[in-house]
Amino acid sequence: MTALVWDLAHARFMDVAGLHLLFEERSPDGPVRSTTVTNLAPQPLRLLVLAAEVEPGLELTRLFPDTLPALLDD
């Protein structure tokens, strides 16, 4: 398994292509990967929360397991 950390400090906007990158667990010819995200700006965070509302099967906690509960409580 490969661990991948996306630092999105400079990404102020994300669309569906970004969602595909974050939720894809395997590249076509590579190993399964574990993905986490840091430094989300408001718009990408809102997109992720909206995606989880629309598709409850998405597991946001695996993207930012240490920060999600605090973000959603605000």
Phi and psi in degrees as a GROMACS rama.xvg file:
@    title "Ramachandran Plot"
@    xaxis  label "Phi"
@    yaxis  label "Psi"
@TYPE xy
-108.953  133.788  THR-2
-96.6123  127.219  ALA-3
-123.747  127.174  LEU-4
-116.604  120.739  VAL-5
-95.4077  118.379  TRP-6
-95.8413  106.954  ASP-7
-101.35  29.9591  LEU-8
-57.342  -33.0713  ALA-9
-101.942  4.39158  HIS-10
-95.5431  100.356  ALA-11
-87.4386  -14.5248  ARG-12
-138.251  141.091  PHE-13
-139.158  142.658  MET-14
-121.885  -164.178  ASP-15
-61.1266  -29.6669  VAL-16
-62.2351  -38.6146  ALA-17
-65.4638  -37.3138  GLY-18
-61.8287  -41.5139  LEU-19
-61.9119  -41.7216  HIS-20
-62.2602  -41.4787  LEU-21
-73.9826  -32.3952  LEU-22
-101.116  -4.92364  PHE-23
-73.0967  123.086  GLU-24
-93.8536  -12.1389  GLU-25
-148.135  132.485  ARG-26
-77.706  159.759  SER-27
-52.9366  -35.154  PRO-28
-124.863  18.1855  ASP-29
-119.819  -175.616  GLY-30
-78.1512  166.12  PRO-31
-62.5113  142.14  VAL-32
-128.408  149.419  ARG-33
-102.139  122.345  SER-34
-112.105  133.699  THR-35
-129.531  160.68  THR-36
-129.21  141.363  VAL-37
-130.874  158.776  THR-38
57.6092  49.0209  ASN-39
-75.1758  133.375  LEU-40
-79.3886  167.318  ALA-41
-58.2219  -43.7047  PRO-42
-66.7848  -48.195  GLN-43
-60.9184  -37.0457  PRO-44
-63.9434  -44.3229  LEU-45
-62.4639  -39.3063  ARG-46
-62.1543  -42.8058  LEU-47
-64.071  -42.3551  LEU-48
-65.6603  -42.2341  VAL-49
-62.695  -42.1764  LEU-50
-60.8975  -39.3764  ALA-51
-69.5523  -31.4429  ALA-52
-69.2097  -39.8531  GLU-53
-75.4227  -37.8762  VAL-54
-124.032  86.198  GLU-55
-57.8745  -18.1248  PRO-56
-73.1466  -13.2222  GLY-57
-71.2183  132.1  LEU-58
-102.113  90.6261  GLU-59
-64.9937  -29.5516  LEU-60
-62.1001  -24.111  THR-61
-77.5438  -20.8663  ARG-62
-77.9696  -42.7741  LEU-63
-139.782  73.0931  PHE-64
-62.7663  -27.7761  PRO-65
-86.8599  -16.6608  ASP-66
-117.838  -20.7225  THR-67
-58.0253  -47.3787  LEU-68
-57.2205  -41.169  PRO-69
-66.8949  -38.672  ALA-70
-65.9435  -40.7389  LEU-71
-75.7775  -21.0272  LEU-72
-77.5196  -19.1115  ASP-73
